[in-house]
Amino acid sequence: MSYEVTITDVLARPTAVVAAATTWQEFPTLWKQLLDEVWECLRAGGIHRGCRNIMFYRDNVPHVEVGVELRQPCPLTGRVVASTLPAGQVAMTVHRGSYGGLGAAHEAVIDSCAAAGRRLTGSRWEVYGPHNDDPAQVWTEVYWLLA
């Protein structure tokens, strides 16, 4: 797949998340549990849709935040806390297709920034489009914060 990487400024976006320090080996089995916690909290607060899922990777440890863009107020309980996706200049692209291919989108951003001499902070996030059982209809925005 070919990726178009663009540089743009983004505003901070409010989120509801569960934060965790994990390993890259553990993360593939952990993220769904964290996301389920967030959605359980939102449903208890009366929100059943309209919040895009996000995964925010603060660093390479990884310290992660898994949750949703929070577009309306909701009481947050348990481990679910308010946070934000950062504001600033980012390099971004859109991945279309199966989530298994997301690594290629991240690599495209890294390679594009290296070729242009742009430094990455290491913080990056994914914002997921609406769920669809057809992988051809799936899309994910990939953002890397620039230094």
Stockholm file with secondary structure:
# STOCKHOLM 1.0

chainA/1-147         MSYEVTITDVLARPTAVVAAATTWQEFPTLWKQLLDEVWECLRAGGIHRGCRNIMFYRDNVPHVEVGVELRQPCPLTGRVVASTLPAGQVAMTVHRGSYGGLGAAHEAVIDSCAAAGRRLTGSRWEVYGPHNDDPAQVWTEVYWLLA
#=GR chainA/1-147 SS CCCCCEEEEECCEEEEEEEEECCTTTHHHHHHHHHHHHHHHHHHTTCCSCCCEEEEECSSSCEEEEEEECCSCCCCCTTCEEEEECCEEEEEEEEESCGGGHHHHHHHHHHHHHHHTCCEEEEEEEEECCCCSSGGGCEEEEEEEEC
#=GC SS_cons         CCCCCEEEEECCEEEEEEEEECCTTTHHHHHHHHHHHHHHHHHHTTCCSCCCEEEEECSSSCEEEEEEECCSCCCCCTTCEEEEECCEEEEEEEEESCGGGHHHHHHHHHHHHHHHTCCEEEEEEEEECCCCSSGGGCEEEEEEEEC
//
